[in-house]
Amino acid sequence: MRVDSIYEVCAPDVVAEDFGGEIVVLNLANGKYFSLLGVSADIWRDLAQGYRRQDIISHSAASGPEIEAAASGLIADMVREGLIRPVPDEAKGSAPVGAASTALSLAACTEVPGLEAFDDMAELILADPIHDVEEDMGWPVKRDPVPSA
């Protein structure tokens, strides 16, 4: 992972919503969803706004090596889970002006940034509501698979 990388959300397969400070990210390609709280949510917001990875990591260094490693690991986890991807060099614009919002939250950071993943609803999220449901029962009752001959 390049230190000067700028990332973008892997749309249209990934959508995110801010619920009063908690960022919930849904990967429609695999049905997994993720929760980001506190400084983790700030890191998501900054990455989505176009801040460079190095800008975010450098802010975390002031909070100590554990926080710096966790912030770097969080970004790597987001890439591995297919939530964000590096922007190709030819598509990069200029980075946003001003300090990333993580600068303040990382300066007073007492929590270790991390990505909480859930896959308990993956089957339901991936179901096709038109073709995969019993006609008489409707959504969200998934049709029993037809045994193969």
C-alpha positions as CSV (number, residue, x, y, z in Angstrom):
1,M,0.0,0.0,0.0
2,R,1.5,3.3,-1.1
3,V,1.7,5.9,1.7
4,D,0.4,8.7,-0.6
5,S,-2.6,6.7,-1.7
6,I,-6.0,8.4,-2.1
7,Y,-9.0,6.2,-1.8
8,E,-12.5,6.1,-3.0
9,V,-15.6,4.2,-1.9
10,C,-16.1,1.1,-4.1
11,A,-19.4,2.3,-5.4
12,P,-21.9,1.1,-6.6
13,D,-21.3,-2.1,-4.6
14,V,-20.6,-0.2,-1.4
15,V,-22.9,2.2,0.3
16,A,-22.5,4.0,3.7
17,E,-24.7,6.0,6.0
18,D,-24.0,8.0,9.0
19,F,-26.4,7.2,11.9
20,G,-25.6,9.9,14.5
21,G,-21.9,9.3,14.5
22,E,-21.8,5.6,13.6
23,I,-21.0,4.9,10.0
24,V,-22.7,1.7,8.7
25,V,-21.1,0.4,5.5
26,L,-22.9,-2.2,3.4
27,N,-21.1,-4.2,0.7
28,L,-23.8,-5.3,-1.6
29,A,-21.5,-7.6,-3.5
30,N,-21.1,-10.0,-0.6
31,G,-23.9,-9.0,1.9
32,K,-21.5,-8.1,4.7
33,Y,-22.0,-4.9,6.7
34,F,-19.7,-3.0,8.9
35,S,-19.8,-0.6,11.9
36,L,-17.4,2.2,12.4
37,L,-17.5,4.2,15.6
38,G,-15.5,7.2,16.9
39,V,-12.1,7.7,15.3
40,S,-12.8,4.8,12.9
41,A,-15.8,6.7,11.6
42,D,-13.6,9.8,11.2
43,I,-11.1,7.8,9.3
44,W,-13.8,6.6,6.9
45,R,-15.1,10.1,6.4
46,D,-11.7,11.5,5.7
47,L,-10.8,8.7,3.2
48,A,-14.2,9.2,1.4
49,Q,-13.5,13.0,1.2
50,G,-10.1,12.3,-0.5
51,Y,-7.6,12.8,2.2
52,R,-4.3,10.9,1.6
53,R,-3.6,7.8,3.7
54,Q,-0.4,9.4,4.8
55,D,-2.1,12.5,6.2
56,I,-4.4,10.3,8.3
57,I,-1.6,8.0,9.5
58,S,0.7,10.9,10.4
59,H,-2.0,12.3,12.7
60,S,-2.3,8.9,14.4
61,A,1.5,8.7,15.1
62,A,1.1,11.4,17.8
63,S,-1.1,9.1,19.7
64,G,1.5,6.4,19.9
65,P,2.6,3.4,17.9
66,E,-0.4,1.2,18.9
67,I,-2.9,3.8,17.5
68,E,-0.8,4.4,14.4
69,A,-0.6,0.6,13.6
70,A,-4.3,0.2,14.3
71,A,-5.2,3.2,11.9
72,S,-3.0,1.7,9.2
73,G,-4.5,-1.7,9.8
74,L,-8.0,-0.3,9.6
75,I,-7.3,1.2,6.2
76,A,-5.8,-2.1,5.0
77,D,-8.9,-3.9,6.3
78,M,-11.2,-1.6,4.4
79,V,-9.3,-2.3,1.2
80,R,-9.2,-6.1,1.9
81,E,-13.0,-6.1,2.5
82,G,-13.6,-4.3,-0.8
83,L,-15.0,-1.1,0.8
84,I,-12.4,1.3,-0.6
85,R,-9.9,1.2,-3.4
86,P,-7.0,3.3,-4.4
87,V,-7.7,6.0,-6.9
88,P,-5.5,5.6,-10.0
89,D,-2.8,8.2,-10.4
90,E,-4.3,9.6,-13.5
91,A,-7.7,10.2,-11.8
92,K,-6.3,11.8,-8.7
93,G,-7.3,15.4,-8.0
94,S,-5.9,17.6,-5.4
95,A,-6.3,16.6,-1.8
96,P,-8.8,18.6,0.3
97,V,-7.6,21.8,1.9
98,G,-7.3,21.9,5.7
99,A,-6.7,19.3,8.3
100,A,-8.5,16.0,8.2
101,S,-11.2,15.5,10.9
102,T,-9.1,12.6,12.3
103,A,-6.5,15.1,13.4
104,L,-8.5,16.2,16.4
105,S,-10.0,12.8,17.2
106,L,-6.6,11.1,16.9
107,A,-4.9,13.7,19.1
108,A,-7.2,12.8,22.0
109,C,-7.5,9.1,21.0
110,T,-8.1,6.6,23.7
111,E,-9.8,4.0,21.6
112,V,-8.1,1.7,19.1
113,P,-9.5,2.2,15.6
114,G,-11.0,-0.9,14.1
115,L,-13.6,-2.4,11.7
116,E,-16.5,-4.4,13.1
117,A,-17.9,-6.8,10.5
118,F,-21.2,-8.7,10.4
119,D,-22.4,-11.3,7.9
120,D,-25.4,-12.6,9.7
121,M,-27.8,-11.0,7.2
122,A,-25.7,-11.7,4.1
123,E,-28.1,-14.4,2.7
124,L,-31.0,-12.0,3.0
125,I,-29.2,-9.0,1.6
126,L,-28.0,-11.1,-1.4
127,A,-31.5,-12.5,-2.1
128,D,-33.4,-11.4,-5.1
129,P,-36.8,-10.2,-3.8
130,I,-38.4,-10.8,-7.2
131,H,-37.1,-14.3,-8.0
132,D,-36.0,-15.9,-4.7
133,V,-39.2,-15.7,-2.6
134,E,-42.2,-17.9,-2.2
135,E,-45.1,-16.3,-4.0
136,D,-47.7,-17.0,-1.3
137,M,-45.4,-15.9,1.6
138,G,-43.6,-13.0,-0.1
139,W,-40.5,-11.1,1.0
140,P,-38.5,-11.8,3.2
141,V,-39.2,-15.5,3.2
142,K,-36.6,-17.1,1.0
143,R,-37.7,-19.9,-1.3
144,D,-36.5,-23.4,-0.5
145,P,-33.9,-24.5,-3.0
146,V,-35.1,-26.8,-5.7
147,P,-33.3,-30.2,-5.4
148,S,-31.2,-30.9,-8.4
149,A,-31.9,-34.2,-10.3
